[in-house]
Amino acid sequence: MIITCPACSRRYIIDPESLGAQGRDVRCSGCSNAWHQDPASDMPESIELVESVSVIPTEPKEGAAKLPTAPTMQQKRTLVWLVITILATVFIGGGMFARDHIVRYFPTLEPFYELIGLQITTRDMGFELRNLLWERDPETTLPILRGEIRNSSSTARKIPSIRITFQNAEKCETNDCTLAQMVENVGDERILPGDTISFQIGLKNPVPNGTKGVFVEFHTP
C-alpha cells in the first residue's frame, strides 16, 4: 500500500495490515508531519492468517514397536527353496538310513541301492540255506562246504555272501567265543523267485584248534 504525506507529498510503501481495521496515526520521516491514515477501502475487516506447515520425517523413537513389513519376492523364493531343500534332505536321508526296511518291502529297489554304492544289510531276507554238507578236499585235505541257496522272495535278488564262523563253544552269542571267521562271495548273478543255486566254498586254512561249533549264515555288512 502507498501512502502520501499531506504536508510534503512524500510517499511511502507500507504493509496495509499494519494499519489495522480502524487505521492508525503515522508520522512523515521527512517533515515530521503527523496524520491519521485510514486503511485502504478494499481491505477486509479481518484477515485470517494461516501458518505454513512443513512436514519433517521423524525417526522412530528408541524402543518403539515396528510394524512387520511384507516379505519381498526374493525372500519368498528363498523360503520356498529352503523348504524344498529340507524336504529333499529328509527324503534322501530317510531313504539311505532306512534302506534295509525299504528293500524288505520293496525288493525291486535293491538294484538302485547297489547302483549308487549302498549295501543292503538285509539281503538274507527272502533267502534260505539248504542241504549244507562238509567234505574234505582229496588233494589238500582241507574242508569244503557245499550247499544250496533258494530265493523264496517274489522278485529276483542278488546272491548274498556267506559267512562262516568258528567258535570254541557250541552256543555263544558274543564275539568272545569266535576263533576265526571268513566271508565268501558265492556269485554275482541274481536268483529268480523260487529258484535254487548250488555253491561250494573251499577253506584255505585248516579248522582252528579248539573249534566246537561252526556257524554258517548269510553275511550282513
Contacts in CASP RR format, 6 or more apart in sequence:
PFRMAT RR
TARGET T0000
AUTHOR 0000-0000-0000
METHOD contacts of the structure
MODEL  1
MIITCPACSRRYIIDPESLGAQGRDVRCSGCSNAWHQDPASDMPESIELV
ESVSVIPTEPKEGAAKLPTAPTMQQKRTLVWLVITILATVFIGGGMFARD
HIVRYFPTLEPFYELIGLQITTRDMGFELRNLLWERDPETTLPILRGEIR
NSSSTARKIPSIRITFQNAEKCETNDCTLAQMVENVGDERILPGDTISFQ
IGLKNPVPNGTKGVFVEFHTP
1 13 0 8 1.000
1 14 0 8 1.000
1 15 0 8 1.000
1 16 0 8 1.000
1 19 0 8 1.000
1 40 0 8 1.000
2 11 0 8 1.000
2 12 0 8 1.000
2 13 0 8 1.000
2 14 0 8 1.000
3 11 0 8 1.000
3 12 0 8 1.000
3 14 0 8 1.000
3 26 0 8 1.000
3 37 0 8 1.000
4 10 0 8 1.000
4 11 0 8 1.000
4 12 0 8 1.000
5 11 0 8 1.000
5 12 0 8 1.000
5 28 0 8 1.000
5 30 0 8 1.000
5 31 0 8 1.000
5 33 0 8 1.000
5 35 0 8 1.000
6 33 0 8 1.000
6 35 0 8 1.000
7 28 0 8 1.000
7 31 0 8 1.000
7 33 0 8 1.000
8 28 0 8 1.000
8 30 0 8 1.000
8 31 0 8 1.000
8 33 0 8 1.000
10 28 0 8 1.000
10 29 0 8 1.000
10 30 0 8 1.000
10 31 0 8 1.000
14 26 0 8 1.000
16 39 0 8 1.000
16 40 0 8 1.000
16 43 0 8 1.000
17 47 0 8 1.000
18 24 0 8 1.000
19 37 0 8 1.000
19 38 0 8 1.000
19 39 0 8 1.000
19 43 0 8 1.000
20 39 0 8 1.000
21 39 0 8 1.000
21 43 0 8 1.000
21 45 0 8 1.000
21 46 0 8 1.000
22 39 0 8 1.000
23 36 0 8 1.000
23 37 0 8 1.000
23 38 0 8 1.000
23 39 0 8 1.000
24 36 0 8 1.000
24 37 0 8 1.000
25 34 0 8 1.000
25 35 0 8 1.000
25 36 0 8 1.000
25 37 0 8 1.000
26 34 0 8 1.000
26 35 0 8 1.000
26 36 0 8 1.000
26 37 0 8 1.000
27 33 0 8 1.000
27 34 0 8 1.000
28 34 0 8 1.000
60 66 0 8 1.000
71 79 0 8 1.000
95 102 0 8 1.000
96 118 0 8 1.000
99 109 0 8 1.000
99 113 0 8 1.000
99 118 0 8 1.000
99 120 0 8 1.000
100 120 0 8 1.000
100 121 0 8 1.000
100 122 0 8 1.000
101 122 0 8 1.000
102 109 0 8 1.000
103 109 0 8 1.000
103 110 0 8 1.000
103 113 0 8 1.000
103 120 0 8 1.000
103 122 0 8 1.000
103 125 0 8 1.000
104 122 0 8 1.000
104 125 0 8 1.000
107 153 0 8 1.000
107 154 0 8 1.000
107 155 0 8 1.000
107 157 0 8 1.000
108 155 0 8 1.000
110 120 0 8 1.000
110 123 0 8 1.000
110 157 0 8 1.000
110 158 0 8 1.000
111 158 0 8 1.000
113 119 0 8 1.000
113 120 0 8 1.000
114 120 0 8 1.000
114 158 0 8 1.000
119 221 0 8 1.000
121 220 0 8 1.000
121 221 0 8 1.000
122 220 0 8 1.000
123 157 0 8 1.000
123 158 0 8 1.000
123 160 0 8 1.000
123 218 0 8 1.000
123 220 0 8 1.000
124 160 0 8 1.000
124 217 0 8 1.000
124 218 0 8 1.000
124 220 0 8 1.000
125 153 0 8 1.000
126 151 0 8 1.000
126 152 0 8 1.000
126 153 0 8 1.000
126 157 0 8 1.000
127 149 0 8 1.000
127 150 0 8 1.000
127 151 0 8 1.000
127 152 0 8 1.000
127 153 0 8 1.000
127 157 0 8 1.000
127 160 0 8 1.000
127 191 0 8 1.000
127 218 0 8 1.000
128 149 0 8 1.000
128 150 0 8 1.000
128 152 0 8 1.000
129 147 0 8 1.000
129 148 0 8 1.000
129 149 0 8 1.000
129 216 0 8 1.000
129 217 0 8 1.000
129 218 0 8 1.000
130 147 0 8 1.000
130 148 0 8 1.000
130 149 0 8 1.000
130 150 0 8 1.000
130 196 0 8 1.000
131 146 0 8 1.000
131 147 0 8 1.000
131 148 0 8 1.000
132 145 0 8 1.000
132 146 0 8 1.000
132 147 0 8 1.000
132 216 0 8 1.000
133 145 0 8 1.000
133 146 0 8 1.000
133 147 0 8 1.000
134 143 0 8 1.000
134 144 0 8 1.000
134 145 0 8 1.000
134 146 0 8 1.000
134 214 0 8 1.000
135 143 0 8 1.000
135 144 0 8 1.000
135 146 0 8 1.000
136 142 0 8 1.000
136 143 0 8 1.000
136 144 0 8 1.000
137 143 0 8 1.000
137 144 0 8 1.000
137 202 0 8 1.000
142 202 0 8 1.000
142 203 0 8 1.000
142 204 0 8 1.000
142 205 0 8 1.000
142 206 0 8 1.000
143 202 0 8 1.000
143 203 0 8 1.000
143 206 0 8 1.000
143 207 0 8 1.000
144 200 0 8 1.000
144 201 0 8 1.000
144 202 0 8 1.000
144 203 0 8 1.000
145 162 0 8 1.000
145 164 0 8 1.000
145 200 0 8 1.000
145 201 0 8 1.000
145 202 0 8 1.000
145 203 0 8 1.000
145 216 0 8 1.000
146 198 0 8 1.000
146 199 0 8 1.000
146 200 0 8 1.000
147 198 0 8 1.000
147 199 0 8 1.000
147 200 0 8 1.000
148 196 0 8 1.000
148 197 0 8 1.000
148 198 0 8 1.000
148 199 0 8 1.000
149 159 0 8 1.000
149 160 0 8 1.000
149 186 0 8 1.000
149 191 0 8 1.000
149 196 0 8 1.000
149 197 0 8 1.000
149 199 0 8 1.000
150 191 0 8 1.000
150 194 0 8 1.000
150 195 0 8 1.000
150 196 0 8 1.000
151 157 0 8 1.000
151 191 0 8 1.000
151 192 0 8 1.000
151 193 0 8 1.000
151 194 0 8 1.000
151 195 0 8 1.000
151 196 0 8 1.000
152 194 0 8 1.000
153 193 0 8 1.000
154 193 0 8 1.000
155 193 0 8 1.000
156 190 0 8 1.000
156 191 0 8 1.000
156 192 0 8 1.000
156 193 0 8 1.000
157 190 0 8 1.000
157 191 0 8 1.000
158 188 0 8 1.000
158 189 0 8 1.000
158 190 0 8 1.000
158 191 0 8 1.000
159 186 0 8 1.000
159 187 0 8 1.000
159 188 0 8 1.000
159 189 0 8 1.000
159 190 0 8 1.000
159 191 0 8 1.000
159 197 0 8 1.000
160 218 0 8 1.000
160 219 0 8 1.000
161 183 0 8 1.000
161 184 0 8 1.000
161 185 0 8 1.000
161 186 0 8 1.000
161 218 0 8 1.000
161 219 0 8 1.000
162 183 0 8 1.000
162 184 0 8 1.000
162 186 0 8 1.000
162 199 0 8 1.000
162 201 0 8 1.000
162 216 0 8 1.000
162 217 0 8 1.000
162 218 0 8 1.000
162 219 0 8 1.000
163 181 0 8 1.000
163 182 0 8 1.000
163 183 0 8 1.000
163 216 0 8 1.000
163 217 0 8 1.000
163 218 0 8 1.000
163 219 0 8 1.000
164 181 0 8 1.000
164 182 0 8 1.000
164 183 0 8 1.000
164 184 0 8 1.000
164 201 0 8 1.000
164 203 0 8 1.000
164 214 0 8 1.000
164 215 0 8 1.000
164 216 0 8 1.000
165 178 0 8 1.000
165 180 0 8 1.000
165 181 0 8 1.000
165 214 0 8 1.000
165 215 0 8 1.000
165 217 0 8 1.000
166 178 0 8 1.000
166 179 0 8 1.000
166 180 0 8 1.000
166 181 0 8 1.000
166 207 0 8 1.000
166 208 0 8 1.000
166 211 0 8 1.000
166 213 0 8 1.000
166 214 0 8 1.000
167 177 0 8 1.000
167 178 0 8 1.000
167 179 0 8 1.000
167 211 0 8 1.000
167 212 0 8 1.000
167 213 0 8 1.000
167 214 0 8 1.000
167 215 0 8 1.000
168 177 0 8 1.000
168 179 0 8 1.000
168 210 0 8 1.000
168 211 0 8 1.000
168 212 0 8 1.000
168 213 0 8 1.000
169 177 0 8 1.000
169 212 0 8 1.000
169 213 0 8 1.000
170 212 0 8 1.000
170 213 0 8 1.000
172 178 0 8 1.000
179 208 0 8 1.000
179 210 0 8 1.000
179 211 0 8 1.000
180 205 0 8 1.000
180 208 0 8 1.000
182 203 0 8 1.000
183 219 0 8 1.000
184 201 0 8 1.000
186 199 0 8 1.000
186 201 0 8 1.000
187 199 0 8 1.000
191 197 0 8 1.000
207 214 0 8 1.000
END
